[in-house]
Every structure is written in structure tokens, then in C-alpha cells.
Amino acid sequence: MSPFHRLSGALLALLPFLFWGCVGSMPHRTGYDRATGTWKRSHEPGSSTPATPPAGATPMTDTVAPSGKLPDGSPAIGQASWYGSESPNANTASGEAYVPADKTAAHRTLPFGTKLRVRYPKLKTQVDVRINDRGPHKEDRILDLSEGAAEALGLKADGTGEVWLDVLP
């Protein structure tokens, strides 16, 4: 084998390591927004955007995490995401039109019309939502919030986050 072939083989083997540092600096994309033609981006830890609640957010009234599960046996603590402007006026699983500004949510098993208090401990905010859709469709998430609920909670900028769920009477 010629020295040229040995050198080019060694360079090819090192190529992935040369670009390794570039991967961590790329922004995390959370979904494509058809309305604006852009990718939604979450704010990664260490981002320049401070974690502050949105103006007018409702502060958490109870800072104790829920213990156990919801009445249907699903987890009371887990990851939530939001869905929004890509599907305005589409029908939800309950048959009503999806309105991004409403404070609604999608849950896999809770009955339609169930009211939940969703608490976001990262920002110490909460919002009350009504279940009107089915989801989320990603296994690691327990709730999909409407765009309006995510904005009120302060979760929209993050894309996803840990939430605490309580069923309301």
C-alpha cells in the first residue's frame, strides 16, 4: 500500500472527529410550522434566552409535586409538548374545531371534557386546560398542549418540558 493511500485512509478515519464539535452547536428543531414556513426551535440549556414566565402567567398555587397517577392510571408527571399553528380549524378527536388560542390539550386516555391543572415547575406557572383531543403521538410525552395553553404556561419557547398534572373537579 502506498504512503498516499495510508495517509488518505487515516484522514478519512479522523474526519468524523473533526466535525464532532459542530454537532452540539446546532439548534434543536422541534417541528415545522407550515404557517410561517420555518422550523420551531426549542431553547437549549445555556441558551441566551432566560427562563422567565410570560407576562400575565398564572403563578403556581401549589409547589408540591403530585404523587401517584391520574384516575385513569396514566402518569401525573412527565414531558409535555405543544401543537399549534400548523393545524388551525382542523377537527380534534372530540369532533370540535381546533382553535390554537384556546386552552385545550390532547391526552391519550382521559375522557373528553376532563379539566386538568397543568403546572410547569421550571417557571413555576400553571394553566387550566380541557381535554378535547387524543395524543401525544410520541411515547415519551404525556400531554400535548394547544398553542394558547403552552404560551400561558411559558412552555412554548422551550418546545417541551416537564409538567405536573392534577385533575380538576
C-alpha positions in Angstrom: 0.0 0.0 0.0 1.4 3.4 -1.0 2.0 6.2 1.6 -0.7 8.2 -0.2 -3.3 5.5 0.4 -2.2 5.2 4.1 -2.4 8.9 4.6 -5.8 9.3 2.9 -7.2 6.4 4.9 -6.0 7.9 8.2 -7.6 11.3 7.2 -10.9 9.6 6.4 -10.9 7.8 9.7 -10.3 11.1 11.5 -12.9 13.1 9.6 -15.9 12.4 11.9 -13.8 13.6 14.9 -13.0 16.8 13.2 -16.7 17.7 12.9 -17.7 16.3 16.3 -17.8 19.7 18.0 -20.1 21.1 15.3 -23.0 18.8 16.1 -23.6 20.2 19.6 -23.8 23.8 18.4 -26.7 23.2 16.0 -30.1 24.4 17.3 -32.7 21.7 18.2 -35.7 21.7 15.8 -39.0 20.7 17.3 -41.2 20.8 14.2 -42.0 22.6 11.0 -44.5 25.4 11.2 -46.4 25.5 7.8 -47.9 28.9 8.5 -44.6 30.7 8.7 -42.5 28.3 6.7 -39.9 28.0 9.4 -38.7 25.4 11.9 -39.7 25.7 15.5 -36.7 25.8 17.7 -36.5 25.0 21.4 -34.2 26.9 23.7 -31.5 24.6 24.8 -29.9 24.8 28.2 -27.3 27.5 28.1 -29.2 29.5 25.5 -29.2 33.3 25.7 -32.9 33.3 26.3 -33.6 33.4 30.1 -36.2 31.1 31.6 -38.8 33.7 32.6 -42.6 33.2 32.8 -44.6 35.1 30.1 -46.3 38.3 31.0 -49.6 37.6 32.7 -48.8 34.0 33.5 -50.6 32.4 36.5 -48.1 31.5 39.3 -48.2 28.0 40.7 -50.5 27.8 43.7 -49.0 24.5 44.9 -45.3 23.7 44.6 -45.7 20.1 45.9 -45.4 17.6 43.0 -48.4 15.2 42.6 -47.8 11.7 44.0 -49.1 8.7 42.1 -51.1 8.6 39.0 -54.2 10.2 37.4 -57.6 8.5 37.8 -57.2 6.6 34.5 -53.8 5.2 35.7 -51.7 7.5 33.5 -48.7 9.3 34.9 -49.2 12.7 36.7 -45.6 13.8 36.0 -43.9 13.8 32.6 -43.0 15.6 29.4 -45.4 17.8 27.6 -45.2 19.4 24.2 -47.5 21.7 22.2 -49.1 21.8 18.8 -50.4 24.9 17.1 -50.4 27.0 14.0 -49.9 24.1 11.6 -53.4 22.9 12.1 -55.9 25.8 12.8 -59.6 24.8 12.5 -58.8 21.1 12.0 -61.1 18.8 13.8 -59.9 17.4 17.1 -60.7 13.8 18.1 -63.7 15.0 20.1 -65.1 16.5 16.9 -64.8 20.1 17.7 -62.6 22.5 15.7 -59.1 23.0 17.0 -58.5 26.7 17.9 -54.8 27.3 18.7 -55.6 30.2 21.1 -57.9 28.0 23.3 -56.5 26.4 26.5 -57.0 22.8 25.5 -54.9 19.7 25.4 -54.6 16.2 23.9 -54.3 13.2 26.3 -54.2 9.5 25.3 -56.9 8.2 27.7 -58.6 10.8 29.8 -62.2 11.4 28.8 -63.0 14.4 26.6 -64.1 17.3 28.7 -61.8 16.4 31.6 -60.3 19.6 33.1 -56.7 19.5 34.2 -54.4 21.9 36.0 -51.1 21.8 34.3 -48.1 23.0 36.4 -44.7 23.9 34.9 -42.3 23.7 37.7 -39.4 25.1 35.7 -41.1 28.5 35.5 -43.5 28.0 38.5 -46.6 28.7 36.3 -49.8 26.9 35.8 -52.8 26.8 33.4 -56.1 25.0 33.4 -57.0 23.1 30.3 -59.8 20.9 28.9 -59.1 17.6 27.1 -60.6 17.7 23.6 -58.1 15.7 21.6 -56.0 12.5 21.6 -52.3 12.4 21.7 -49.4 13.0 22.1 -48.1 10.6 19.5 -44.6 10.5 20.9 -44.1 7.8 23.6 -42.0 9.9 25.9 -44.7 12.5 26.3 -47.9 12.6 28.5 -49.6 15.6 27.2 -49.9 17.8 24.1 -50.9 21.4 24.8 -52.7 23.8 22.5 -50.6 26.8 21.4 -52.6 29.1 23.7 -52.1 26.8 26.7 -48.3 26.5 26.0 -48.0 30.3 25.7 -49.8 30.9 29.0 -47.6 28.3 30.7 -44.4 29.6 29.2 -43.6 26.2 27.6 -44.0 27.4 24.0 -40.5 28.8 23.9 -39.0 25.6 25.3 -40.9 23.3 22.9 -41.2 20.6 25.6 -40.8 20.4 29.3 -41.7 18.5 32.5 -45.2 19.2 33.7 -47.3 18.1 36.7 -51.0 17.2 36.1 -53.9 17.4 38.5 -57.5 16.5 37.6 -59.9 19.3 38.5 -63.5 18.7 39.7 
